[in-house]
Amino acid sequence: MLPSIDIIIVNWNSSNQLHECLDSIVDSDRHDFRLDKVIIVDNASTDRSLDCLSDINLPVHIIKNSENKGFGVACNQGAAICNADYILLLNPDARLFKAAIDKAISFIQQPSSELVGVVGIQLIDSQGNIQRNCARFPTPASFLCSIFGIDKIVRNKFTSYMMAEWNHENTQPVDHVMGAFYLISSKVFQSVGGFDENFFVYFEDLDLSYRLYKQGFSSYYLADVQSFHKGGGTSDSIKSTRIFYSIKSRILYAYKHFNWLQATTIFLASILIEPFTRIAFSIIRLSRSQLQETISAYIQLFADYKNIYKSIAQQPPK
């Protein structure tokens, strides 16, 4: 019997992107898997992006949230009704190439892939370029390089946890693949408790990959399997909020996985130094919009200090 798969798509005002993503699933080859259902978890969209889904020739299940619960919570909601062998987390701004799921499933089904926890694929942007979407597990040093802006000037394995210096043209094991296409065994996903819901968005997939790694599972990047991925998605319209959540999630990740001194150093550097490095780069680029986005992001960050402290307090001491 073919392995079964459930696809989870978290939607927030994705508009036509969601429909194009679903159309690509309809057009996908299904030689090596059986599609059980496509679960769309909608985080209180207001753009009518759920309209006309009844016309899609797919077994669609919709979960509607009355508020935006974030990516990790929404994925866990979708996973709670999954009964298939595998879960594919797919961004609504992705459009699958015909053989993408088939090839990914075929790879993870191989006996040699018994300890492969996650499979990711090559993502192509709107200009036809390969996106650098894999990452190493962050270290305190790589986070500090990001805070000081060193990773923007020198990109290598010592200054950045993102594998931007690698061309992503060969298949290989990696620490982490981006959650835009994130294929994982349902049993493996459940064995580590799914996503940590303290992360609203950003770093939740990296955190999951790291917890899988500690359980003995690896992540694999397939260069010969492709999907289009716009990148940024609907968060392009709220860049300051994206910056805010990125900084907040980095702080939470640090307190979860580093010792207290390292995490506190990253926290203090994030709130006392990084605003000025971001402002400096926006001035160098003569970008008023980046300057405004940075200021707005830090206003949101300081306004959210109680929730940040609450999340930090929940982490066990290292």
N, C-alpha and C positions, 0 to 999 in steps of 0.2 A: 504494500500500500504506500502511496506517495505521502511524504511528510506534509502536515498541514501548517498553515500560517495565518496569523491574524495581523492585520496592519493597523497601527494606531497613528492617527494624524491629529495633532493638537492645532486647533484653528482659533485665530483671533484676527478678525477683520482682514482675512486673506483675499477676499474678493474673487476675481477671476483666477487667481493662482491656484486656489483649492480645486476648482473645476478642471483646470488643465492638469493638475496632479492626478485627479481621479481618472481623467481620460487616459492618462499614460498607464495607469494600472489596468484599465480595460484592455488596452492594446498590448499588454505584456504577454510574452510567451509563458505558458504554464505546463511545460513538459515534465518538470521535476518537483512540482509541489501542487498542493490543493489549497485554494484560497477559501478559508472558512468565512471570514468577515472583515470588513473594513470599518473600524471604529473611529468616528470623528468626535473628539471631545472639544466642544465649543466653549471658549472662555468669555462668554457674554459679549459676543460680537454684535455690532450695531450696523453693519454694512450690508446686510441681507445676503451674506456669502453662503448661507445654508439654503437659499431659495433654489428650487428646481432640482434638488438632489434626487428626487424620486425618478427623474428621467435617466439617471446614471445606471447602467447595467452592471451593478455590483451589489453584493449583500451588505448594504450600509446600515450600521447601527449608530445612532446619534445620542450623545450625552450632552445635555445643555446645562451649563453652569450659570447661575444667576449673577456671578461676579467672576472676575479674572483671578483664577486660583494659581496661575503660574504653570510652568511647563512640567515640573516634576510631579506635582499633585495630579495634574490632568493625565499624565502618562500612567500613573498608578491607578487612577480611576478606570482608564481603558483596560489596563492589564487585569484588573479585578474581574472582568467578564470574559477574559480570554481562556479558551479551552484548547487552542491549537498547540502543536509541538514547538512552533517558533513565533516570536513576536518581531515584527519589523516596525521600528519607530521611523516615521517618514515625515519630513517637513512639508508643509503645503506649498512651499516655493520650489519644490523639486519636481522634475519631470523625468520619469524613468525611461531609459532606453529599453528596447523590447526584451532583451535577454538578461537584464540586470538581476531580477529576483531569481530567475532560474539558475544563473551561474553562481550567485552567492549561496543559495541553498545547496547546490551541488558541492560547493567547496566545504561548507560546514558539515555536510553529511559524510564526508570521507572519513574512514577509520583513523587516518593520521591527524584529523582535526578534533579528536576527542576532547582535548583540553583547550580548544579555541572557544572562548566565551563570547566574543563579539566579532562580527565581520562588517567592515566598511568598504566602500568602493570609491573609485575615482569620480570626483565631481568637476563638472565643466561649467564655466561661467558664460555669460551672454556674449562675450567676445571670443569664445572658443578656447579660452585658456584653462589649464588645469589649476584648480584651487589647491592651495597648500593647507589641507584640512586635518592633518594628523599632528599629534602632540606628544611630548614627553610628559611624564609626571613632574609637576612643578617642584622646585626646590626653593628654600628661602632666598637663595642667591638669584634665581631666575625671576622671582617676583620683585625683588629689589631692583634688578636691572630694568624691569618694565616700569616701575615707579619712577626711576631716575631718567627714563627715556633712552637708556643705553641700547636696548634691543631695537630701537628705531634706527640707530646709527650702525651698530655691528650686530649682524644676525648669524649666530652659530649656536652650537649646543650648550655653550657656557652662559650665553646672555639671554636666551629665550627658550621657554618651554614649547612654543610653537615650532614645528619643524619646517620653518620657512626657507631654510638653506637647501633643503632636499627637493628635487624636482618632482617627486611623486610619480615617477614613470616606471617604477618597478614594484612588484608584489613582494611584501615582506611583513613580518610581525612588527607591531608598533605598540607603544604604551596605550595610545588612545586614538580612536577615530571619532570624527564629529558626529553629533547626533542627528544630522540631516538624513542619513541613511545608516541605521544602527540595528543590525540583525542579531538577535540573541535568542538562545533557547529559553522557553518559558520556565522550565525547571531551574535553570541557572539564575534567571531574573528573580524568581521567587525565593531562591535559596539565600540571596543576600538582602532580601527585604525590599527590592525595588529601589526607587529613587528616594534620597533623603529630602523630605519635604521642607526642610529649613531653607533650601535653595529655591528661591522663587523662579529664577531663570539664570542661566550661565553657571558653569562649573558643576551642575548637577550630574551631567553625563560623564564628566571627567572624574568626579567623585565615585560614580558607579564603576567606571573602568578600574579605578585604583582598588576599590574593595574587591572586585573580581580578581584582580592581580594577586592580592593578598590571600585569596582562596585557591590560588594555583592556576587560574585561567589566564589566557592571553587574548590580545586583540590582534586582528589581522586586517591588513589593507590590501585590496585587490585592485591592481592597476589596469587589468584587462576587462574590468566591468565598470560601466559608466552610467552616470545620470547627470542631467542638467540641474544646476542649483543656482538660483538667483543670488542668494546670500543677503543677509540683513533682513530680508522679508519685510513684514509690516513694521518692524522696529525702526526701519529707516525714517519713518515719519515722526519718531519720538527719540531722537538720538541722545538727548540729554538724559532721558530715563534709562536708555540702554547703558550709558556710561555709569549711571548711578548703580544699577543692578550688577554691572560687571565688577565695580569696586567693592560693593557690599559682599558679593559672593566670594570674591577673592579673600576678603578678610575672614569670612566664615570657614572657607576651605583651610586657611592657614591655622586657625584655632582647632580645627578638627584633626589635622594631620601633622602639624608641627608641634614642637614643644612650646611652652608658654612664652618663654623669652623670645624665640624666633617669631611667633605669631604676633606678639605685642610690638615687636620692632616693625613688622610689616604693617600693622594697624596704625601705629604712630606715623610711619613714613607715608602711608596712604592719605592721612588727613592733614599732615603738616608740610609735606614736601611735594607730593604729587600734584596738588592744585597749581603750584608755581611752575613745575616742569610742563604741565599741559598748557598753561597760559603762555609760557615761553615759546613752545612749539607753534601755537596758534598765531603768535605775533610774527615769528619767523616766516610763517606761511602767509602772512597778511590775511588771515581768515577770521573775519568778525564772527561768522556763524560758529566756528569752533570755540572761540572765546566765550560766546554766549552760552553754548552748550555745556562747557566746562563749569561755568559759574552756576548755571541752573542745576547741573548734576550734584554739585557739592552742597547746594542749598537743600536738595532732597536728602542727601546723605546725612547732614547734620540734623535735619528734621526727624529722621528715622532712628536716631541714636538709641531710643528705648527698645525698639524691636531688635536692633543689632546686638545690644547688650543681652537681651533675653536669649537670643539664639546662641551667643557665645557661652552664656552661663550653662546651657544645656549640654555643652561638649565636655566629655570626661577629661580630667587633667592628664597631661602627658608626663 
